[in-house]
Amino acid sequence: MRLIFRYTLLFLGLSITLTLKAQDENQISLDKIFNELMPEWLEEVTWSPDGNSYIQWQDSEEVAGLRNLVSTHIPTGKVETLLSLIDLIPSPGQYPLIPYTYEFSPDHAKVLLFTNQQKGWRTYNRGDYWVFDLSTKKLQQLGKDLPAGSMMNAKFSPDGLSVAFVHQYNLYLENIESTEISQLTQNGNDVFRNAAFDWAYEEEFSCYDGYQWSPDGESIAYWQFDLSEMKEFKTINFTDSLYPKLKVFRHPKVGEKPAAVKMGILDLKSGNTDWVNLNEDLRSYYIPRIQWIKDQLLIQQLNRAQNELTLWLCKKDGRKNQIYHETSSTWIDIDYWDYPSDNFEKLPLWKGSLLRLTEMGDWRHIQGISLIKAKETLLW
């Protein structure tokens, strides 16, 4: 019986080998898929304001190893070089800057470049920022007197004349033309954070950017965290250097107190911050998402169990109005990966209503939330 079994295995092995050898060379295989059929990496694409051109980094056809930021006009196919790495040489004799990311000013006249990126917990969110003027070809470093690699989340103002950024847990504003820097918040440190998140918010809600400009450029909404009652968590880093290093950060264990959080709306003209009072106990809830809707701020608030969602529409002076409330016996999803939107973290607007993809009612559907009447409508 064993002999028969062995001969059977031998026969099957020979059959499989002969079959594979007889296969056409064009037969699909994993090796062919990954080494021959996979397309080249598609660079990130930015669209022009009129939607007729797309912008991306491309290898130079003239100089090997050189990359250019080019604009391709779709109707005509015309390709225009906006900037080259040669334009990004800070001083003679230096190497060109290698941008990690870039962002255009609202009028597409300038480019904000993020370089010298430093990794935080999960992303490269600290580094240096430069502004490149596409018409004058002027390259300008922001926060040039600050320590290298210490700036976070720089963003153009809506008029493109200034750039806001976070440094050492405080908000700053730099005028591009005059290079004057204004410190907008004063009390930030590792325990008391303005416009920057703690470890738990990154882990639970993928929060990395702690402030948002209002569309009119007159205000900035930002998170403020108090980590003073959160205990320290210690871990050893064995991988980044020859000798292990002790890393300490504040993180709440189950049943322990999380960070206290509140939302402030900073008026740039007066420099004053108005606070939105959601609850007396600042540790009883989360604020995972915000977004501006014209001159009002929409706040998404979750309870600690993450099974109760409240939407608040807030004035710039901190006054609020509840427009939606949702509960679940299990857990509430606040992201919309499968919903067509320009940003999965924001609720889309449609005909004066917010569209909320929800599972309330035991099945997945789209709820319309009126901004005027605070009325809910089942759309799908």
C-alpha positions as a Markdown table, in Angstrom:
| # | Residue | x | y | z |
|---|---|---|---|---|
| 1 | Met | 0.0 | 0.0 | 0.0 |
| 2 | Arg | 2.8 | 2.4 | 0.9 |
| 3 | Leu | 4.6 | 1.5 | -2.4 |
| 4 | Ile | 1.4 | 2.4 | -4.4 |
| 5 | Phe | 1.1 | 5.7 | -2.5 |
| 6 | Arg | 4.7 | 6.6 | -3.3 |
| 7 | Tyr | 4.4 | 5.8 | -7.0 |
| 8 | Thr | 1.2 | 7.8 | -7.1 |
| 9 | Leu | 2.9 | 10.9 | -5.6 |
| 10 | Leu | 5.8 | 10.4 | -8.0 |
| 11 | Phe | 3.4 | 10.2 | -11.0 |
| 12 | Leu | 1.6 | 13.4 | -9.9 |
| 13 | Gly | 4.8 | 15.3 | -9.4 |
| 14 | Leu | 6.1 | 14.3 | -12.9 |
| 15 | Ser | 2.7 | 15.2 | -14.4 |
| 16 | Ile | 2.7 | 18.7 | -12.8 |
| 17 | Thr | 6.4 | 19.3 | -13.9 |
| 18 | Leu | 5.7 | 18.3 | -17.5 |
| 19 | Thr | 2.5 | 20.4 | -17.6 |
| 20 | Leu | 4.3 | 23.5 | -16.3 |
| 21 | Lys | 7.1 | 23.1 | -18.8 |
| 22 | Ala | 4.6 | 22.8 | -21.6 |
| 23 | Gln | 2.8 | 26.0 | -20.7 |
| 24 | Asp | 3.1 | 29.0 | -23.0 |
| 25 | Glu | 5.7 | 31.5 | -22.0 |
| 26 | Asn | 3.0 | 34.2 | -22.1 |
| 27 | Gln | 1.1 | 32.4 | -19.3 |
| 28 | Ile | 0.3 | 34.8 | -16.4 |
| 29 | Ser | 2.4 | 34.2 | -13.3 |
| 30 | Leu | 3.1 | 36.1 | -10.1 |
| 31 | Asp | 6.6 | 36.8 | -11.4 |
| 32 | Lys | 5.2 | 38.2 | -14.6 |
| 33 | Ile | 2.6 | 40.3 | -12.9 |
| 34 | Phe | 5.1 | 42.1 | -10.5 |
| 35 | Asn | 8.1 | 42.3 | -12.8 |
| 36 | Glu | 6.6 | 42.9 | -16.2 |
| 37 | Leu | 3.0 | 43.9 | -16.1 |
| 38 | Met | 2.9 | 46.3 | -13.1 |
| 39 | Pro | 2.8 | 50.0 | -14.3 |
| 40 | Glu | 5.3 | 52.5 | -13.2 |
| 41 | Trp | 4.5 | 54.4 | -10.0 |
| 42 | Leu | 1.9 | 57.1 | -10.6 |
| 43 | Glu | 3.1 | 60.4 | -9.0 |
| 44 | Glu | 0.6 | 62.4 | -6.9 |
| 45 | Val | -1.5 | 64.6 | -9.2 |
| 46 | Thr | -2.7 | 68.1 | -8.4 |
| 47 | Trp | -5.4 | 69.8 | -10.5 |
| 48 | Ser | -5.3 | 73.4 | -11.7 |
| 49 | Pro | -8.0 | 75.7 | -10.4 |
| 50 | Asp | -9.9 | 75.6 | -13.8 |
| 51 | Gly | -9.6 | 71.8 | -14.0 |
| 52 | Asn | -8.0 | 71.8 | -17.4 |
| 53 | Ser | -4.5 | 70.9 | -16.3 |
| 54 | Tyr | -2.9 | 68.3 | -14.0 |
| 55 | Ile | 0.4 | 68.8 | -12.2 |
| 56 | Gln | 2.9 | 66.2 | -11.1 |
| 57 | Trp | 6.6 | 65.5 | -10.7 |
| 58 | Gln | 8.3 | 64.0 | -13.8 |
| 59 | Asp | 11.8 | 63.0 | -14.7 |
| 60 | Ser | 13.6 | 65.5 | -16.9 |
| 61 | Glu | 14.1 | 64.4 | -20.5 |
| 62 | Glu | 17.2 | 66.7 | -20.9 |
| 63 | Val | 19.1 | 66.0 | -17.7 |
| 64 | Ala | 19.4 | 62.5 | -16.2 |
| 65 | Gly | 18.4 | 62.4 | -12.5 |
| 66 | Leu | 16.7 | 65.8 | -12.6 |
| 67 | Arg | 13.0 | 66.1 | -11.7 |
| 68 | Asn | 10.6 | 68.8 | -12.7 |
| 69 | Leu | 7.2 | 69.8 | -11.4 |
| 70 | Val | 5.3 | 70.0 | -14.7 |
| 71 | Ser | 1.7 | 71.1 | -15.7 |
| 72 | Thr | 0.0 | 69.2 | -18.5 |
| 73 | His | -2.8 | 71.0 | -20.3 |
| 74 | Ile | -5.4 | 68.3 | -21.1 |
| 75 | Pro | -7.2 | 69.9 | -24.1 |
| 76 | Thr | -4.0 | 70.7 | -26.0 |
| 77 | Gly | -1.4 | 68.3 | -24.4 |
| 78 | Lys | 1.0 | 71.2 | -23.8 |
| 79 | Val | 3.5 | 70.5 | -21.1 |
| 80 | Glu | 4.9 | 73.4 | -19.0 |
| 81 | Thr | 7.7 | 73.1 | -16.5 |
| 82 | Leu | 6.7 | 75.0 | -13.3 |
| 83 | Leu | 9.8 | 74.4 | -11.4 |
| 84 | Ser | 12.9 | 72.2 | -11.5 |
| 85 | Leu | 15.1 | 70.9 | -8.7 |
| 86 | Ile | 17.7 | 73.4 | -10.0 |
| 87 | Asp | 15.3 | 76.1 | -8.8 |
| 88 | Leu | 15.4 | 74.6 | -5.3 |
| 89 | Ile | 19.1 | 75.2 | -4.5 |
| 90 | Pro | 19.1 | 77.5 | -1.4 |
| 91 | Ser | 22.6 | 78.9 | -1.9 |
| 92 | Pro | 25.4 | 78.4 | -4.5 |
| 93 | Gly | 27.3 | 75.2 | -3.8 |
| 94 | Gln | 24.5 | 73.5 | -1.9 |
| 95 | Tyr | 22.4 | 70.5 | -3.0 |
| 96 | Pro | 18.8 | 71.2 | -4.1 |
| 97 | Leu | 16.0 | 70.6 | -1.7 |
| 98 | Ile | 14.1 | 67.4 | -2.1 |
| 99 | Pro | 10.4 | 68.1 | -1.3 |
| 100 | Tyr | 8.5 | 65.4 | 0.6 |
| 101 | Thr | 5.2 | 67.1 | -0.2 |
| 102 | Tyr | 4.0 | 70.3 | -1.9 |
| 103 | Glu | 0.9 | 72.5 | -1.8 |
| 104 | Phe | -0.1 | 75.4 | -4.1 |
| 105 | Ser | -1.4 | 78.7 | -2.8 |
| 106 | Pro | -5.1 | 79.3 | -3.6 |
| 107 | Asp | -4.2 | 81.3 | -6.8 |
| 108 | His | -1.5 | 78.8 | -7.8 |
| 109 | Ala | 1.1 | 81.6 | -7.9 |
| 110 | Lys | 3.3 | 80.0 | -5.2 |
| 111 | Val | 4.2 | 76.5 | -4.0 |
| 112 | Leu | 4.7 | 75.5 | -0.3 |
| 113 | Leu | 7.4 | 72.8 | -0.1 |
| 114 | Phe | 7.9 | 70.5 | 2.8 |
| 115 | Thr | 11.5 | 69.3 | 3.3 |
| 116 | Asn | 13.8 | 67.7 | 5.8 |
| 117 | Gln | 10.9 | 65.6 | 7.1 |
| 118 | Gln | 11.2 | 64.1 | 10.5 |
| 119 | Lys | 9.0 | 61.2 | 11.7 |
| 120 | Gly | 6.7 | 61.6 | 14.6 |
| 121 | Trp | 4.7 | 58.6 | 15.7 |
| 122 | Arg | 3.3 | 57.3 | 12.4 |
| 123 | Thr | 4.0 | 60.0 | 9.8 |
| 124 | Tyr | 6.6 | 62.4 | 8.8 |
| 125 | Asn | 4.9 | 65.5 | 10.2 |
| 126 | Arg | 7.8 | 67.7 | 11.3 |
| 127 | Gly | 10.3 | 69.4 | 9.0 |
| 128 | Asp | 11.2 | 72.6 | 7.2 |
| 129 | Tyr | 9.0 | 74.7 | 4.9 |
| 130 | Trp | 9.9 | 76.8 | 1.9 |
| 131 | Val | 7.8 | 79.0 | -0.5 |
| 132 | Phe | 8.7 | 79.1 | -4.2 |
| 133 | Asp | 7.2 | 82.0 | -6.2 |
| 134 | Leu | 6.5 | 80.6 | -9.7 |
| 135 | Ser | 6.7 | 84.0 | -11.4 |
| 136 | Thr | 9.8 | 85.5 | -9.8 |
| 137 | Lys | 11.5 | 82.1 | -9.2 |
| 138 | Lys | 12.3 | 83.3 | -5.6 |
| 139 | Leu | 12.9 | 80.5 | -3.0 |
| 140 | Gln | 12.2 | 81.6 | 0.5 |
| 141 | Gln | 12.6 | 79.6 | 3.8 |
| 142 | Leu | 9.9 | 80.0 | 6.4 |
| 143 | Gly | 10.7 | 80.1 | 10.1 |
| 144 | Lys | 14.4 | 80.3 | 9.2 |
| 145 | Asp | 15.5 | 81.2 | 12.7 |
| 146 | Leu | 13.7 | 78.2 | 14.2 |
| 147 | Pro | 15.5 | 74.9 | 14.8 |
| 148 | Ala | 15.7 | 72.7 | 11.8 |
| 149 | Gly | 13.0 | 70.1 | 11.4 |
| 150 | Ser | 10.7 | 71.6 | 14.0 |
| 151 | Met | 7.8 | 73.0 | 12.0 |
| 152 | Met | 4.5 | 71.2 | 11.6 |
| 153 | Asn | 1.5 | 71.4 | 9.2 |
| 154 | Ala | 2.2 | 74.7 | 7.4 |
| 155 | Lys | -0.7 | 75.9 | 5.3 |
| 156 | Phe | -1.3 | 79.0 | 3.1 |
| 157 | Ser | -3.9 | 81.5 | 4.3 |
| 158 | Pro | -6.9 | 81.7 | 1.9 |
| 159 | Asp | -5.5 | 84.9 | 0.3 |
| 160 | Gly | -2.1 | 83.3 | -0.1 |
| 161 | Leu | -0.2 | 86.1 | 1.6 |
| 162 | Ser | 0.6 | 84.3 | 4.8 |
| 163 | Val | 1.4 | 80.8 | 6.1 |
| 164 | Ala | 0.3 | 79.4 | 9.4 |
| 165 | Phe | 2.3 | 76.6 | 11.1 |
| 166 | Val | 2.8 | 74.8 | 14.4 |
| 167 | His | 6.1 | 75.0 | 16.4 |
| 168 | Gln | 6.6 | 73.4 | 19.8 |
| 169 | Tyr | 2.8 | 73.1 | 20.3 |
| 170 | Asn | 2.0 | 76.7 | 19.5 |
| 171 | Leu | 0.4 | 78.3 | 16.4 |
| 172 | Tyr | 2.4 | 80.8 | 14.4 |
| 173 | Leu | 1.7 | 83.0 | 11.4 |
| 174 | Glu | 4.4 | 84.3 | 8.9 |
| 175 | Asn | 3.8 | 87.0 | 6.4 |
| 176 | Ile | 5.5 | 85.9 | 3.2 |
| 177 | Glu | 6.4 | 89.3 | 1.9 |
| 178 | Ser | 7.7 | 90.9 | 5.1 |
| 179 | Thr | 8.8 | 87.6 | 6.8 |
| 180 | Glu | 7.3 | 88.9 | 10.0 |
| 181 | Ile | 6.3 | 86.0 | 12.3 |
| 182 | Ser | 3.5 | 86.3 | 14.9 |
| 183 | Gln | 3.0 | 83.8 | 17.7 |
| 184 | Leu | -0.8 | 83.2 | 17.9 |
| 185 | Thr | -0.9 | 81.0 | 21.0 |
| 186 | Gln | 1.4 | 81.3 | 24.0 |
| 187 | Asn | 1.0 | 78.4 | 26.5 |
| 188 | Gly | 2.0 | 75.4 | 24.4 |
| 189 | Asn | 4.3 | 72.7 | 25.6 |
| 190 | Asp | 4.6 | 68.9 | 25.6 |
| 191 | Val | 1.8 | 68.6 | 28.2 |
| 192 | Phe | -0.4 | 71.5 | 27.1 |
| 193 | Arg | -0.8 | 71.4 | 23.3 |
| 194 | Asn | -2.2 | 73.8 | 20.8 |
| 195 | Ala | -3.1 | 72.7 | 17.3 |
| 196 | Ala | -1.3 | 69.3 | 17.7 |
| 197 | Phe | -2.6 | 65.9 | 18.8 |
| 198 | Asp | -1.7 | 63.4 | 21.4 |
| 199 | Trp | -0.8 | 59.8 | 20.7 |
| 200 | Ala | -4.3 | 58.5 | 21.2 |
| 201 | Tyr | -6.0 | 60.8 | 18.6 |
| 202 | Glu | -3.5 | 59.6 | 16.0 |
| 203 | Glu | -4.1 | 56.0 | 16.9 |
| 204 | Glu | -7.9 | 56.2 | 17.2 |
| 205 | Phe | -8.9 | 58.7 | 14.6 |
| 206 | Ser | -5.9 | 59.3 | 12.3 |
| 207 | Cys | -5.7 | 62.9 | 13.4 |
| 208 | Tyr | -2.5 | 64.7 | 12.3 |
| 209 | Asp | -3.5 | 68.3 | 11.4 |
| 210 | Gly | -4.7 | 70.2 | 14.5 |
| 211 | Tyr | -6.1 | 73.4 | 13.0 |
| 212 | Gln | -8.1 | 74.8 | 10.0 |
| 213 | Trp | -8.3 | 78.2 | 8.4 |
| 214 | Ser | -11.8 | 79.7 | 8.0 |
| 215 | Pro | -12.7 | 80.3 | 4.3 |
| 216 | Asp | -12.5 | 84.1 | 4.8 |
| 217 | Gly | -9.1 | 83.9 | 6.4 |
| 218 | Glu | -10.1 | 85.9 | 9.4 |
| 219 | Ser | -10.2 | 83.0 | 11.9 |
| 220 | Ile | -8.4 | 79.7 | 12.7 |
| 221 | Ala | -10.1 | 76.8 | 14.5 |
| 222 | Tyr | -7.8 | 74.6 | 16.6 |
| 223 | Trp | -7.7 | 71.8 | 19.1 |
| 224 | Gln | -6.3 | 72.4 | 22.5 |
| 225 | Phe | -5.2 | 69.4 | 24.7 |
| 226 | Asp | -4.4 | 69.1 | 28.4 |
| 227 | Leu | -2.4 | 65.9 | 29.0 |
| 228 | Ser | -1.5 | 66.8 | 32.6 |
| 229 | Glu | -3.7 | 64.0 | 34.2 |
| 230 | Met | -2.6 | 61.4 | 31.6 |
| 231 | Lys | 0.0 | 59.0 | 32.9 |
| 232 | Glu | 3.3 | 58.4 | 31.1 |
| 233 | Phe | 4.0 | 55.3 | 29.1 |
| 234 | Lys | 7.6 | 54.2 | 28.6 |
| 235 | Thr | 9.0 | 52.0 | 25.8 |
| 236 | Ile | 12.5 | 51.2 | 24.6 |
| 237 | Asn | 13.6 | 51.9 | 21.0 |
| 238 | Phe | 16.1 | 49.3 | 19.8 |
| 239 | Thr | 16.1 | 50.1 | 16.1 |
| 240 | Asp | 17.0 | 53.7 | 15.4 |
| 241 | Ser | 20.5 | 53.7 | 16.9 |
| 242 | Leu | 23.3 | 51.5 | 18.0 |
| 243 | Tyr | 22.3 | 51.8 | 21.7 |
| 244 | Pro | 18.7 | 51.6 | 22.8 |
| 245 | Lys | 16.8 | 54.7 | 23.8 |
| 246 | Leu | 14.0 | 55.2 | 26.3 |
| 247 | Lys | 11.0 | 56.8 | 24.8 |
| 248 | Val | 8.3 | 58.4 | 27.0 |
| 249 | Phe | 4.9 | 59.6 | 25.9 |
| 250 | Arg | 1.5 | 60.0 | 27.6 |
| 251 | His | -1.1 | 57.4 | 26.8 |
| 252 | Pro | -4.2 | 56.4 | 28.6 |
| 253 | Lys | -4.7 | 52.8 | 29.6 |
| 254 | Val | -8.2 | 51.3 | 29.8 |
| 255 | Gly | -10.1 | 53.0 | 32.6 |
| 256 | Glu | -7.5 | 55.8 | 32.9 |
| 257 | Lys | -8.1 | 59.5 | 32.2 |
| 258 | Pro | -7.6 | 60.6 | 28.6 |
| 259 | Ala | -6.5 | 64.1 | 27.6 |
| 260 | Ala | -8.9 | 67.0 | 28.2 |
| 261 | Val | -9.8 | 68.6 | 24.8 |
| 262 | Lys | -11.6 | 71.7 | 23.7 |
| 263 | Met | -12.1 | 73.6 | 20.5 |
| 264 | Gly | -11.0 | 77.2 | 20.1 |
| 265 | Ile | -11.8 | 79.7 | 17.4 |
| 266 | Leu | -9.0 | 82.3 | 17.1 |
| 267 | Asp | -9.8 | 85.7 | 15.7 |
| 268 | Leu | -6.7 | 86.9 | 13.9 |
| 269 | Lys | -7.5 | 90.6 | 14.1 |
| 270 | Ser | -7.9 | 90.7 | 17.9 |
| 271 | Gly | -5.7 | 87.7 | 18.7 |
| 272 | Asn | -8.5 | 86.4 | 21.0 |
| 273 | Thr | -9.7 | 82.8 | 21.2 |
| 274 | Asp | -13.4 | 82.0 | 21.8 |
| 275 | Trp | -13.9 | 78.5 | 23.2 |
| 276 | Val | -16.8 | 76.2 | 22.2 |
| 277 | Asn | -18.3 | 74.7 | 25.4 |
| 278 | Leu | -19.4 | 71.2 | 24.5 |
| 279 | Asn | -19.4 | 69.7 | 28.0 |
| 280 | Glu | -18.2 | 70.7 | 31.5 |
| 281 | Asp | -16.1 | 67.5 | 31.7 |
| 282 | Leu | -13.5 | 68.0 | 29.0 |
| 283 | Arg | -12.3 | 64.3 | 29.3 |
| 284 | Ser | -15.7 | 62.8 | 28.7 |
| 285 | Tyr | -15.7 | 63.1 | 24.9 |
| 286 | Tyr | -13.6 | 63.2 | 21.7 |
| 287 | Ile | -13.5 | 65.8 | 18.9 |
| 288 | Pro | -12.3 | 63.7 | 16.0 |
| 289 | Arg | -13.4 | 65.9 | 13.1 |
| 290 | Ile | -14.1 | 69.6 | 12.3 |
| 291 | Gln | -14.8 | 71.5 | 9.1 |
| 292 | Trp | -15.7 | 75.0 | 8.1 |
| 293 | Ile | -19.0 | 75.6 | 6.4 |
| 294 | Lys | -18.8 | 79.2 | 5.2 |
| 295 | Asp | -18.4 | 81.3 | 8.4 |
| 296 | Gln | -19.5 | 78.5 | 10.8 |
| 297 | Leu | -17.6 | 75.6 | 12.2 |
| 298 | Leu | -19.0 | 72.1 | 12.2 |
| 299 | Ile | -17.8 | 69.9 | 15.1 |
| 300 | Gln | -18.2 | 66.1 | 15.3 |
| 301 | Gln | -18.3 | 65.0 | 18.9 |
| 302 | Leu | -18.0 | 61.4 | 20.1 |
| 303 | Asn | -18.5 | 60.0 | 23.6 |
| 304 | Arg | -15.7 | 57.9 | 25.0 |
| 305 | Ala | -17.4 | 54.6 | 24.1 |
| 306 | Gln | -17.6 | 55.9 | 20.5 |
| 307 | Asn | -21.2 | 54.9 | 20.1 |
| 308 | Glu | -22.8 | 58.3 | 20.4 |
| 309 | Leu | -22.2 | 61.0 | 17.8 |
| 310 | Thr | -23.3 | 64.7 | 18.0 |
| 311 | Leu | -22.9 | 67.3 | 15.3 |
| 312 | Trp | -22.6 | 71.0 | 16.4 |
| 313 | Leu | -22.8 | 74.0 | 14.1 |
| 314 | Cys | -20.9 | 76.8 | 15.8 |
| 315 | Lys | -20.6 | 80.6 | 15.4 |
| 316 | Lys | -17.2 | 82.2 | 15.5 |
| 317 | Asp | -17.9 | 83.5 | 19.0 |
| 318 | Gly | -18.3 | 80.0 | 20.3 |
| 319 | Arg | -22.1 | 79.8 | 20.3 |
| 320 | Lys | -23.3 | 76.4 | 19.2 |
| 321 | Asn | -26.4 | 74.6 | 17.9 |
| 322 | Gln | -27.0 | 70.9 | 17.8 |
| 323 | Ile | -28.1 | 69.7 | 14.4 |
| 324 | Tyr | -27.7 | 66.0 | 14.6 |
| 325 | His | -27.5 | 63.1 | 17.1 |
| 326 | Glu | -26.9 | 59.5 | 16.5 |
| 327 | Thr | -26.5 | 56.4 | 18.7 |
| 328 | Ser | -25.5 | 52.9 | 18.2 |
| 329 | Ser | -25.5 | 49.7 | 20.3 |
| 330 | Thr | -22.0 | 48.9 | 19.1 |
| 331 | Trp | -19.7 | 51.6 | 17.5 |
| 332 | Ile | -20.1 | 54.6 | 15.1 |
| 333 | Asp | -17.9 | 55.0 | 12.1 |
| 334 | Ile | -17.0 | 58.6 | 11.3 |
| 335 | Asp | -14.9 | 58.0 | 8.2 |
| 336 | Tyr | -16.3 | 57.5 | 4.7 |
| 337 | Trp | -13.8 | 55.5 | 2.7 |
| 338 | Asp | -16.5 | 54.2 | 0.3 |
| 339 | Tyr | -18.2 | 57.5 | -0.2 |
| 340 | Pro | -17.3 | 59.7 | -3.2 |
| 341 | Ser | -15.8 | 62.9 | -1.7 |
| 342 | Asp | -12.7 | 65.0 | -1.9 |
| 343 | Asn | -11.9 | 64.3 | 1.7 |
| 344 | Phe | -13.1 | 61.2 | 3.5 |
| 345 | Glu | -12.8 | 63.0 | 6.9 |
| 346 | Lys | -15.4 | 65.7 | 5.9 |
| 347 | Leu | -19.1 | 65.4 | 5.5 |
| 348 | Pro | -20.1 | 66.3 | 1.9 |
| 349 | Leu | -22.6 | 69.1 | 1.3 |
| 350 | Trp | -25.5 | 68.6 | -1.1 |
| 351 | Lys | -28.3 | 71.1 | -1.7 |
| 352 | Gly | -27.9 | 72.8 | 1.7 |
| 353 | Ser | -27.6 | 69.5 | 3.6 |
| 354 | Leu | -24.8 | 67.4 | 5.0 |
| 355 | Leu | -24.6 | 63.8 | 3.8 |
| 356 | Arg | -23.9 | 61.4 | 6.6 |
| 357 | Leu | -23.2 | 57.7 | 5.7 |
| 358 | Thr | -24.6 | 55.9 | 8.7 |
| 359 | Glu | -25.7 | 52.5 | 9.9 |
| 360 | Met | -28.3 | 53.8 | 12.3 |
| 361 | Gly | -31.4 | 51.7 | 11.7 |
| 362 | Asp | -29.4 | 48.5 | 11.3 |
| 363 | Trp | -28.5 | 49.0 | 7.6 |
| 364 | Arg | -26.1 | 51.3 | 5.8 |
| 365 | His | -27.7 | 54.4 | 4.2 |
| 366 | Ile | -27.2 | 58.1 | 3.5 |
| 367 | Gln | -28.8 | 60.6 | 5.8 |
| 368 | Gly | -29.3 | 64.2 | 4.7 |
| 369 | Ile | -28.9 | 66.7 | 7.6 |
| 370 | Ser | -30.3 | 70.2 | 6.9 |
| 371 | Leu | -28.1 | 73.0 | 8.1 |
| 372 | Ile | -31.1 | 75.4 | 8.4 |
| 373 | Lys | -33.8 | 73.3 | 10.0 |
| 374 | Ala | -31.7 | 70.7 | 11.7 |
| 375 | Lys | -33.9 | 68.2 | 10.1 |
| 376 | Glu | -32.9 | 64.7 | 8.9 |
| 377 | Thr | -34.0 | 63.1 | 5.6 |
| 378 | Leu | -33.4 | 59.6 | 4.5 |
| 379 | Leu | -31.9 | 59.9 | 1.0 |
| 380 | Trp | -30.8 | 56.4 | 0.2 |
